[in-house]
Amino acid sequence: MASRVIMPKLTDSMEEGVVVKWRKAEGDHVESGDVLAEIETDKAVMDLEAFASGTLRKILVPEGTTVPSGALIGVIGEPDEDIKELVKEQPVSASPTTKPVTPSLSQEKAEGEAVPSPRVRTLARERGLDLAGIKGSGPGGRIVERDLEPLLAKKDQPAAREIPLTQMRKAIVRATTQSKAPVPHFYVTTEVDMGEGVRFVEESKKRGDRPPVSLTHLIIAAAARALVQHPGLNAAFAGETIRVFPSIDIGIAVALEDGLIVPVVRDCGKKPLRQIAEAERALVTRARNRELTPEEYTGATFSISNLGMFDVENFIAVILPPAAAVLAVGSVREIPVVKNRRVEIGSRLKLTLSCDHRVVDGAAAAKFLQTFKRGLEHPGDL
Protein backbone atom coordinates (compact mmCIF):
# COMPACT_ATOMS: atom_id res chain seq x y z
CA MET A 1 0.00 0.00 0.00
CA ALA A 2 1.34 3.42 -0.97
CA SER A 3 2.68 5.64 1.82
CA ARG A 4 2.50 9.43 1.95
CA VAL A 5 5.68 11.43 2.58
CA ILE A 6 4.69 14.68 4.30
CA MET A 7 6.49 17.79 5.49
CA PRO A 8 6.90 16.95 9.18
CA LYS A 9 6.28 19.24 12.15
CA LEU A 10 9.64 18.73 13.80
CA THR A 11 9.25 21.42 16.48
CA ASP A 12 6.34 23.08 18.30
CA SER A 13 7.09 26.39 16.56
CA MET A 14 7.52 24.92 13.06
CA GLU A 15 4.75 25.99 10.68
CA GLU A 16 6.54 25.30 7.40
CA GLY A 17 9.77 23.81 6.12
CA VAL A 18 12.12 23.94 3.16
CA VAL A 19 13.12 20.87 1.15
CA VAL A 20 16.84 21.59 1.03
CA LYS A 21 17.93 18.40 -0.77
CA TRP A 22 16.40 15.10 -1.83
CA ARG A 23 18.72 12.25 -0.80
CA LYS A 24 16.72 9.74 -2.83
CA ALA A 25 15.57 10.02 -6.46
CA GLU A 26 12.33 8.88 -8.03
CA GLY A 27 12.55 5.14 -8.68
CA ASP A 28 15.03 4.49 -5.84
CA HIS A 29 14.28 1.66 -3.44
CA VAL A 30 14.01 2.83 0.16
CA GLU A 31 13.83 1.02 3.47
CA SER A 32 12.02 2.27 6.54
CA GLY A 33 14.48 4.54 8.37
CA ASP A 34 16.40 5.59 5.24
CA VAL A 35 17.03 9.33 4.91
CA LEU A 36 14.78 10.67 2.14
CA ALA A 37 15.56 14.37 2.26
CA GLU A 38 17.15 17.22 4.19
CA ILE A 39 14.58 19.60 5.67
CA GLU A 40 15.28 23.12 6.95
CA THR A 41 13.19 23.88 10.02
CA ASP A 42 13.03 27.15 11.94
CA LYS A 43 16.18 26.16 13.87
CA ALA A 44 18.26 23.63 11.95
CA VAL A 45 18.63 21.39 8.90
CA MET A 46 17.41 17.90 9.78
CA ASP A 47 17.04 14.52 8.08
CA LEU A 48 13.61 13.31 7.00
CA GLU A 49 13.41 9.52 7.36
CA ALA A 50 11.15 7.14 5.50
CA PHE A 51 8.39 5.53 7.57
CA ALA A 52 7.75 2.76 5.04
CA SER A 53 9.72 0.54 2.65
CA GLY A 54 9.21 0.47 -1.09
CA THR A 55 10.04 2.60 -4.13
CA LEU A 56 10.10 6.42 -4.08
CA ARG A 57 7.46 6.69 -6.79
CA LYS A 58 6.98 10.44 -6.89
CA ILE A 59 8.68 13.63 -5.68
CA LEU A 60 6.07 16.40 -5.54
CA VAL A 61 8.16 19.26 -4.12
CA PRO A 62 11.38 20.41 -5.80
CA GLU A 63 14.49 21.26 -3.82
CA GLY A 64 14.48 24.79 -2.44
CA THR A 65 10.69 24.90 -2.02
CA THR A 66 8.84 25.99 1.14
CA VAL A 67 5.67 24.11 2.09
CA PRO A 68 3.48 24.02 5.23
CA SER A 69 3.91 21.27 7.81
CA GLY A 70 1.64 18.37 6.90
CA ALA A 71 1.78 18.99 3.13
CA LEU A 72 2.38 16.01 0.85
CA ILE A 73 5.87 16.14 -0.67
CA GLY A 74 6.33 12.60 -2.02
CA VAL A 75 4.90 9.09 -2.37
CA ILE A 76 6.42 5.68 -1.56
CA GLY A 77 4.80 2.56 -3.00
CA GLU A 78 5.23 -0.60 -5.02
CA PRO A 79 6.73 -0.19 -8.54
CA ASP A 80 3.45 -1.03 -10.30
CA GLU A 81 1.04 0.47 -7.73
CA ASP A 82 -1.56 3.03 -8.82
CA ILE A 83 -0.80 6.29 -6.97
CA LYS A 84 -2.93 8.68 -9.06
CA GLU A 85 -5.24 9.56 -6.18
CA LEU A 86 -2.38 10.33 -3.83
CA VAL A 87 -0.51 12.43 -6.38
CA LYS A 88 -3.59 14.66 -6.75
CA GLU A 89 -2.84 16.04 -3.28
CA GLN A 90 -0.75 18.98 -4.39
CA PRO A 91 1.32 20.85 -1.75
CA VAL A 92 -0.54 23.82 -0.29
CA SER A 93 1.03 27.26 -0.76
CA ALA A 94 4.29 25.81 -2.02
CA SER A 95 6.74 28.54 -2.89
CA PRO A 96 10.37 28.59 -4.00
CA THR A 97 12.88 29.81 -1.45
CA THR A 98 14.94 32.53 -3.06
CA LYS A 99 18.06 34.38 -2.02
CA PRO A 100 18.21 38.20 -2.06
CA VAL A 101 19.89 39.65 -5.14
CA THR A 102 21.00 43.12 -6.06
CA PRO A 103 18.91 44.53 -8.92
CA SER A 104 20.88 44.28 -12.13
CA LEU A 105 20.61 44.42 -15.87
CA SER A 106 17.76 42.38 -17.31
CA GLN A 107 18.59 39.41 -19.49
CA GLU A 108 19.43 40.00 -23.14
CA LYS A 109 16.48 41.29 -25.10
CA ALA A 110 14.94 38.95 -27.57
CA GLU A 111 15.38 39.70 -31.24
CA GLY A 112 13.43 42.84 -32.24
CA GLU A 113 13.56 44.39 -28.74
CA ALA A 114 15.84 47.21 -27.55
CA VAL A 115 19.42 46.22 -26.72
CA PRO A 116 21.55 48.29 -24.30
CA SER A 117 24.89 49.76 -25.29
CA PRO A 118 28.02 48.66 -23.36
CA ARG A 119 28.06 51.98 -21.47
CA VAL A 120 24.43 51.51 -20.48
CA ARG A 121 25.19 47.97 -19.27
CA THR A 122 27.94 49.34 -17.00
CA LEU A 123 25.76 52.12 -15.60
CA ALA A 124 22.88 49.73 -14.99
CA ARG A 125 25.14 47.32 -13.14
CA GLU A 126 26.75 50.06 -11.02
CA ARG A 127 23.48 51.82 -10.15
CA GLY A 128 21.26 48.76 -9.83
CA LEU A 129 18.91 49.74 -12.65
CA ASP A 130 16.35 47.45 -14.25
CA LEU A 131 16.21 48.17 -17.98
CA ALA A 132 13.03 46.21 -18.59
CA GLY A 133 10.45 48.37 -20.36
CA ILE A 134 12.84 51.16 -21.37
CA LYS A 135 12.36 52.36 -24.93
CA GLY A 136 15.67 52.99 -26.64
CA SER A 137 16.24 56.20 -28.61
CA GLY A 138 19.51 55.15 -30.25
CA PRO A 139 20.06 53.69 -33.70
CA GLY A 140 17.76 50.74 -34.28
CA GLY A 141 16.04 51.34 -30.95
CA ARG A 142 19.25 50.76 -28.98
CA ILE A 143 19.16 51.91 -25.32
CA VAL A 144 21.72 54.69 -24.88
CA GLU A 145 22.87 56.71 -21.87
CA ARG A 146 20.34 59.54 -22.27
CA ASP A 147 17.51 56.99 -21.97
CA LEU A 148 18.61 56.30 -18.37
CA GLU A 149 18.14 59.89 -17.16
CA PRO A 150 14.59 59.36 -15.79
CA LEU A 151 15.71 56.26 -13.92
CA LEU A 152 18.85 57.94 -12.58
CA ALA A 153 16.75 60.84 -11.29
CA LYS A 154 14.72 58.38 -9.22
CA LYS A 155 17.91 56.82 -7.86
CA ASP A 156 18.89 59.85 -5.75
CA GLN A 157 17.91 57.80 -2.73
CA PRO A 158 19.01 54.16 -2.52
CA ALA A 159 16.27 51.62 -3.10
CA ALA A 160 15.35 49.30 -0.26
CA ARG A 161 16.33 45.64 -0.55
CA GLU A 162 13.68 43.09 0.23
CA ILE A 163 15.26 40.03 1.84
CA PRO A 164 13.05 36.95 2.26
CA LEU A 165 12.69 35.70 5.83
CA THR A 166 14.54 32.49 6.60
CA GLN A 167 12.80 29.77 8.60
CA MET A 168 14.88 30.78 11.63
CA ARG A 169 13.96 34.47 11.30
CA LYS A 170 10.26 33.57 11.00
CA ALA A 171 10.54 31.61 14.26
CA ILE A 172 12.20 34.60 15.96
CA VAL A 173 9.39 36.86 14.73
CA ARG A 174 6.76 34.53 16.18
CA ALA A 175 8.53 33.99 19.51
CA THR A 176 9.35 37.63 20.21
CA THR A 177 5.91 38.86 19.14
CA GLN A 178 4.23 36.31 21.39
CA SER A 179 6.49 37.43 24.25
CA LYS A 180 6.91 41.21 24.08
CA ALA A 181 3.30 42.06 23.28
CA PRO A 182 1.37 40.02 25.91
CA VAL A 183 4.08 39.56 28.59
CA PRO A 184 4.44 42.50 31.02
CA HIS A 185 8.22 42.94 31.14
CA PHE A 186 10.16 44.83 33.78
CA TYR A 187 13.92 45.21 34.09
CA VAL A 188 16.48 45.23 36.90
CA THR A 189 20.14 46.11 36.34
CA THR A 190 23.18 45.51 38.52
CA GLU A 191 26.97 45.84 38.23
CA VAL A 192 29.37 43.07 39.20
CA ASP A 193 33.02 43.25 40.25
CA MET A 194 34.65 40.80 37.81
CA GLY A 195 38.23 41.03 39.11
CA GLU A 196 38.18 37.51 40.59
CA GLY A 197 36.18 36.13 37.69
CA VAL A 198 38.67 37.42 35.10
CA ARG A 199 41.57 35.95 37.09
CA PHE A 200 39.75 32.62 37.41
CA VAL A 201 39.29 32.42 33.62
CA GLU A 202 42.92 33.37 32.92
CA GLU A 203 44.19 30.75 35.35
CA SER A 204 42.02 28.11 33.69
CA LYS A 205 43.64 28.90 30.34
CA LYS A 206 47.14 28.83 31.82
CA ARG A 207 46.49 25.43 33.39
CA GLY A 208 45.41 24.11 30.02
CA ASP A 209 41.98 23.04 31.28
CA ARG A 210 39.98 21.11 28.66
CA PRO A 211 37.70 22.79 28.06
CA PRO A 212 38.92 26.07 29.57
CA VAL A 213 36.39 27.88 31.73
CA SER A 214 35.01 31.06 30.17
CA LEU A 215 33.09 33.99 31.63
CA THR A 216 29.95 32.52 30.04
CA HIS A 217 30.46 29.31 32.03
CA LEU A 218 30.84 31.29 35.26
CA ILE A 219 27.64 33.20 34.47
CA ILE A 220 25.69 29.99 33.79
CA ALA A 221 26.94 28.41 37.01
CA ALA A 222 26.23 31.53 39.08
CA ALA A 223 22.73 31.78 37.60
CA ALA A 224 22.07 28.10 38.36
CA ARG A 225 23.18 28.47 41.99
CA ALA A 226 21.01 31.57 42.38
CA LEU A 227 17.98 29.80 40.86
CA VAL A 228 18.40 26.98 43.38
CA GLN A 229 17.99 29.57 46.14
CA HIS A 230 15.30 31.55 44.32
CA PRO A 231 13.14 28.93 42.52
CA GLY A 232 10.42 31.51 41.92
CA LEU A 233 12.43 32.75 38.93
CA ASN A 234 12.74 29.25 37.49
CA ALA A 235 9.05 29.35 36.69
CA ALA A 236 6.37 30.17 34.11
CA PHE A 237 2.93 31.79 33.99
CA ALA A 238 0.28 29.10 33.39
CA GLY A 239 -3.04 30.90 33.32
CA GLU A 240 -4.51 30.34 36.79
CA THR A 241 -1.26 29.03 38.28
CA ILE A 242 2.49 29.65 38.34
CA ARG A 243 4.45 26.59 37.26
CA VAL A 244 7.77 26.14 39.12
CA PHE A 245 10.06 23.86 37.12
CA PRO A 246 11.75 20.97 38.96
CA SER A 247 14.91 21.18 36.83
CA ILE A 248 17.07 24.23 36.06
CA ASP A 249 17.53 24.14 32.28
CA ILE A 250 19.40 27.24 31.10
CA GLY A 251 19.24 28.38 27.49
CA ILE A 252 22.23 30.20 25.96
CA ALA A 253 21.50 32.48 23.00
CA VAL A 254 23.89 31.72 20.12
CA ALA A 255 24.11 34.12 17.17
CA LEU A 256 24.03 32.53 13.73
CA GLU A 257 24.32 34.13 10.30
CA ASP A 258 20.55 34.32 9.79
CA GLY A 259 19.31 34.66 13.37
CA LEU A 260 19.85 33.00 16.70
CA ILE A 261 19.21 29.71 18.42
CA VAL A 262 19.05 28.91 22.14
CA PRO A 263 20.66 25.55 23.01
CA VAL A 264 19.78 24.38 26.51
CA VAL A 265 22.21 23.19 29.19
CA ARG A 266 20.09 20.73 31.17
CA ASP A 267 19.89 20.30 34.94
CA CYS A 268 22.42 23.07 35.68
CA GLY A 269 21.46 23.14 39.35
CA LYS A 270 23.13 19.76 39.86
CA LYS A 271 26.12 20.16 37.52
CA PRO A 272 29.55 21.31 38.73
CA LEU A 273 31.25 24.12 36.82
CA ARG A 274 33.40 21.74 34.75
CA GLN A 275 30.39 19.76 33.49
CA ILE A 276 28.58 23.01 32.64
CA ALA A 277 31.60 24.11 30.58
CA GLU A 278 31.76 20.80 28.71
CA ALA A 279 28.03 20.77 27.98
CA GLU A 280 27.97 24.41 26.82
CA ARG A 281 30.96 24.00 24.48
CA ALA A 282 29.48 20.92 22.85
CA LEU A 283 26.05 22.51 22.37
CA VAL A 284 27.42 25.74 20.88
CA THR A 285 29.56 23.79 18.41
CA ARG A 286 26.56 21.72 17.33
CA ALA A 287 24.42 24.86 17.09
CA ARG A 288 26.86 26.59 14.74
CA ASN A 289 27.02 23.46 12.60
CA ARG A 290 23.19 23.29 12.49
CA GLU A 291 23.29 19.85 14.11
CA LEU A 292 21.05 20.36 17.16
CA THR A 293 17.99 18.19 17.68
CA PRO A 294 14.74 19.86 18.85
CA GLU A 295 15.27 18.45 22.35
CA GLU A 296 18.54 20.40 22.56
CA TYR A 297 17.09 23.84 21.85
CA THR A 298 13.63 23.78 23.42
CA GLY A 299 12.28 23.93 26.95
CA ALA A 300 14.65 26.41 28.62
CA THR A 301 13.39 27.43 32.07
CA PHE A 302 15.75 30.44 32.23
CA SER A 303 17.81 32.08 29.48
CA ILE A 304 21.05 34.06 29.14
CA SER A 305 21.95 36.38 26.26
CA ASN A 306 25.58 37.54 26.19
CA LEU A 307 26.64 40.37 23.87
CA GLY A 308 29.83 41.15 25.76
CA MET A 309 32.03 39.91 22.91
CA PHE A 310 30.56 42.71 20.73
CA ASP A 311 31.67 45.48 23.12
CA VAL A 312 28.09 46.10 24.30
CA GLU A 313 28.05 47.73 27.74
CA ASN A 314 24.42 47.06 28.62
CA PHE A 315 21.14 45.98 26.98
CA ILE A 316 17.79 44.36 27.73
CA ALA A 317 16.62 41.03 26.33
CA VAL A 318 13.14 39.80 25.41
CA ILE A 319 11.81 36.91 27.50
CA LEU A 320 11.40 33.63 25.60
CA PRO A 321 8.25 31.87 26.87
CA PRO A 322 7.57 29.77 28.79
CA ALA A 323 10.44 31.09 30.95
CA ALA A 324 9.68 34.02 33.26
CA ALA A 325 13.11 35.65 33.07
CA VAL A 326 16.14 36.22 30.85
CA LEU A 327 19.53 37.68 31.78
CA ALA A 328 21.27 40.14 29.41
CA VAL A 329 25.07 40.23 29.81
CA GLY A 330 27.29 43.07 28.61
CA SER A 331 31.06 43.30 28.30
CA VAL A 332 33.63 43.38 31.11
CA ARG A 333 35.06 46.92 31.21
CA GLU A 334 38.05 48.38 32.99
CA ILE A 335 36.81 51.58 34.62
CA PRO A 336 37.73 53.83 37.57
CA VAL A 337 36.03 52.60 40.76
CA VAL A 338 36.09 53.85 44.35
CA LYS A 339 37.43 51.25 46.78
CA ASN A 340 38.27 51.99 50.40
CA ARG A 341 37.86 55.69 49.62
CA ARG A 342 40.47 55.46 46.86
CA VAL A 343 40.06 55.47 43.08
CA GLU A 344 41.35 52.29 41.41
CA ILE A 345 40.99 50.54 38.07
CA GLY A 346 38.43 47.77 38.34
CA SER A 347 36.82 45.20 36.05
CA ARG A 348 33.06 45.73 35.97
CA LEU A 349 30.20 43.92 34.26
CA LYS A 350 26.63 45.19 33.85
CA LEU A 351 23.74 42.74 33.76
CA THR A 352 20.04 43.33 33.24
CA LEU A 353 17.37 40.84 34.27
CA SER A 354 14.12 40.94 32.25
CA CYS A 355 11.18 39.52 34.24
CA ASP A 356 7.58 38.54 33.60
CA HIS A 357 5.67 40.64 36.16
CA ARG A 358 2.89 38.05 36.25
CA VAL A 359 5.36 35.65 37.88
CA VAL A 360 8.09 37.76 39.46
CA ASP A 361 8.02 40.99 41.49
CA GLY A 362 10.77 43.58 41.74
CA ALA A 363 11.97 42.56 45.20
CA ALA A 364 12.29 38.90 44.17
CA ALA A 365 14.26 39.90 41.07
CA ALA A 366 16.58 42.10 43.16
CA LYS A 367 17.24 39.31 45.68
CA PHE A 368 18.02 36.89 42.85
CA LEU A 369 20.55 39.36 41.41
CA GLN A 370 22.17 39.80 44.82
CA THR A 371 22.72 36.05 45.13
CA PHE A 372 23.86 35.82 41.51
CA LYS A 373 26.30 38.70 42.01
CA ARG A 374 27.87 37.09 45.11
CA GLY A 375 28.42 33.86 43.20
CA LEU A 376 30.02 35.59 40.22
CA GLU A 377 32.31 37.65 42.48
CA HIS A 378 33.50 34.46 44.24
CA PRO A 379 33.99 32.00 41.34
CA GLY A 380 35.94 29.56 43.48
CA ASP A 381 32.69 28.69 45.25
CA LEU A 382 30.84 27.75 42.05
N, C-alpha and C positions, 0 to 999 in steps of 0.2 A: 504494500500500500504506500502511495506517495506520501512524502513528509514535507511540510512547509518549513522553509528557512526564513525566520523573521528577524527584523532588527530588534535586538534584545534591549531590555531596560536594566542596564548593569548597575546603576546607582539610583538612589531615591530621587536625586535631582535631575536625572537624565530624561529629557523629553524628546531628543532626537539624536541621531548619530551619523557619522560619515563613514562610508565604505572606503577605507584607505587603499586596500589592496586585496584582491582575490587570490588566495593561495592554492585554490583548485580551479580547474577550467571545466567548461561544459564537456560532458562525456567522461570525466575522470571518475574512477571508482573511489568511494570514500567509506571509511569505517566509522562507527560511532566513536566520538572522541577525537577524530582527526580535526585539525585546524582548517576551517573553510576560508576564513577571511580575517583581515585586520580591521578593527572597528575603532574609530576615534570617538571617545565619550567626552563629557565635559571636563574630565580630569586627566585622562591618559589614553594611550593606544593599547587596545587589548585584543586578545585572540577570540574569535568566534568559533566554537567547536560544533561539530555535527552531533545531532541527537539521534541519528538513525544511520543505518548502513545502506548502501546502494550506489546508484550512479547520480552525479550532479547533472540533472537533466536540463536545467534552465537557470541562467543568471539573469535576474530582472532589473538589477540596479548596477549601473556602470561604476567603475572606480572613481572616487572623487565626488560622489553624489551624497547629499544629505537627505535622510528620510526620517519620519517620526518613529519612535519606539513602537513596536508591534506591527510595522508594515512588512509585507511580504517582499523578500529580496531574492529568493531563489527556491528551487524545488529539487528534492532528492527522490528518486523512484527507481523502478526496474527499467532496464533499457527499452522494453517494448510497451511500457505502461502508458495509458492515455492520461495526460496531465492537462488537457485543454481547459477544464473547469478551474483548476488551480491557477493556471497562468493568467486567467482573466482578472485575477485580483491584482490590479496594478498598484504600485506604491502610491500612497497619498502624499501630495505636496512635495514630491521629489524635486530636488533642485541641485544643480551642479555647485560644488564649492569652488569658488574662484579666489585667486590671489589679487591684491591691489596692484594696479599698474599705473604708471604715469602716462597721461594722455599723450599720444604721439601721432605721427603722420598716418593717415588711413592707408589701407592697402592700395596697391597699384590700381588705377582706374581701368575699367574694362575698355576695350576698343571703342572709340567714338565718344568717350567721356574726357573731361579736362584732365591734363597731366601736369603736375607741378614741375617747375624748373628746379635745377640743383640748388640754387640759392634759396628758393622757397622751402625745399625739403629741410635745409639746414635751420632756417628760422623756425619752422614748425616744430622741429625736434627740440631746439633750444628753449622755445617759449611754451611748449606743450599745447600746440594748436591742433585742432581737428579740422582737416581740410574738406571733410565731407560736405557736399552741398554748395561749395564755393564755385561761382561761375568765373572762368578764366577770361581775361581780356587781352591776353597775348596772342601771338600768331597761332592760328588753328585752335583757338580756345584754350591755349596753355595758361596755367595759373602762374602769374608773375608777382613780383614783390608788392606792387601797388594794390593788388587784390587783397592783401593781408591787412591793409590799414584799418578797416572796421574791426577786425578781430583783435588787432594789437591795441586799439583804443580801449577795448573791453578788458584787456589784460593788465591794466594799471594796478589792480589789486590781484594777488595770487588766488587762483581758484582752490576751493576746498577739495581735499581728497576724501573719497568715501571708501572706507576700509571695512570689508565684511567682518562681522563678529565671528570669532572662532567659537568652538563648542565650550572651551574653558571660559572665555569672556562672557558668553551667555549665562553660564552658571554663576559667575560672579555678579552679574546684573541681577539675577533672580535672588541670590542669597542676600546681597546688601540691601536691595529694595525691601525684601521681606523683614529685614532687621531694622534698618534706620527709620523707616516710616512708622511701623506700629510699636516698636520697642522704645520706651522712655529712657534714653541714655542720660547718665550724668558722669562727671569726670573728676578724678582726684589725682593730683600730681605730687610727687615727692622727689627729693634729691638724695643720692646715695654716695657715701665716701667709698670710692673704689680702689683706694691705695692697696689694701690687702688683697683684694680680688685680682688686680693687675699683677701683683707679685706672685700670687698663687699660679696664675696662668703661665707666666714666664718661667717659673720653676718647673712646671710640668713639661714644658718644651725642652728645657735644659736636661731634664732627666731622661728624655727620650720616651716618655709615656706613649703607649699605643692603645687607643688613640690619645693624643694630647688633649687636656681639658681646655675648653675655650670659655669665654665669658658667657656665651649662650648656654653652655652646660651648667655653669654656676647659677644662671638666672632660672633655668628649668628646675634645678634642685631646690633653690631657695623658694620658688613658687610652690613646689610640691610640699615642702615642709610647712609652709605657711597655710596651705589649704588643709593639711592634716589638723592644724589647730583652729582653723576657721572654716569648717565644712559648709557653712552657709553660702560661701562663694563658689563652691563646687556643686552648683545646683542649677535648676531650670524652672521657668514658669510653666505650669501645666493646667491652666484654666482655673479650677477651683482649689488647686493645691500647689505647693512648691515641692518639686522632686529633688531630693538630695542624692547625688550619685554615690554608690558604694566604692567606686574605684576612681582614682585621680588619673585621668587620661588627658595629657596636655598636648595640644596641637601647636605646631611650629610653622608659621607662615613662610613659605619658600617662593621666592620670585622666579618665574620662568619667563621665557621670551614673550609669550602671548598672554600672560596673566600670573596667577599665583595658585598654589596648592598648599594644603595644610596637613602634612603627615602627622600622625598621632603617636606619641611615645606613651605606651600603655603602663598603667599601674605604677606611676612615678612615685607615689607615696611610700612604696615598699622597695624601691630600687636605690642602691647606693650610687654615689656620684659617678663612679666608673662605669656602671651598667647603663646609666642615663647617657653618658657620652658615647658609648658603643652603639646604643640603639639609635640615637639622634644622627650620628654619622652615617649609619647604614641607610636610614630612611631618607635622608637628604640626597644621598647618592642615587638611590632608586627613583626619587622624585624627579631629579634632573634628567634621568635617563628615560622618563615616562614609563617606569616599570612597576609602579605601585598598584596593588589590588585595592578594590573599594574598601575592604576592611582596614586598610592601612591609612586611609585619609578621611574617614568618617567617624562621627561619634565622639569628638573632643568634648570634654566637660569643662575645659578652661583653655584659653589660647594665648599665645605670645607672638607679637609681631615686632621684629627687630630691624630697624633701619639705621642702626649705628654705623654700619660699614659704609653708608652713603653720606656720612658727615651731617646727619640730621640731629639737631640738638634736642628737639622735643616735638611730639605729634600726638594725635588721638586716633584710635583705631575703632572700627565699627565691629560691634559684637556679632559673632556668628552663631545663630541659634543652633541647637537648643541651649548652649552655654549662657550663663548670666553675666560673664565678665571676660574681658580681654585686656592684656597688658601690652602697652606700647613702649618700646625701649629705644632710647636715643643713643648717641655716641658718648664715649668716655672722653671728657675734656679736661685739659690741664688749665686751671684757673686760679686766681688769687683767692684764698680763703682765710678767715680769721680763726686761729687756733691758739688757745691759751693767751688771748689778748695780743697775739702777734699775727702778722700777715705772712702766710706761707703759700707755696704752690701745692695745690692738691688735685687729685684726680676725682672728678665728679661725674655722676651719671643721673640724668633725669628720666623718670618713668611716669607714665600716666595710665591709670586704671580706668577703663570704661565699664560702667555697671548698668545692669537692667534694674531700674528703680522699683519694679514690681517684685523683685526678689531680694535686693540688697539696699540697705540704707547707708547714708553717708558715714555714720559712726562705724558701722561694720567694715566698710571699705577702708577707712582710715586705720582701724586696728589691724586689718590684714596687711596693709602696707608697712605698718610699724614692724610686725613680725618678719615680713619679707625682707625689709631693710636690714634688720639685725642679722639675719642669715647671710645675706650677701656681703655684709661688712665683716663677717667672721667665717670665711669659706672653709677653714679647717674643721668646722663643726658640721659641715654638710655631708 
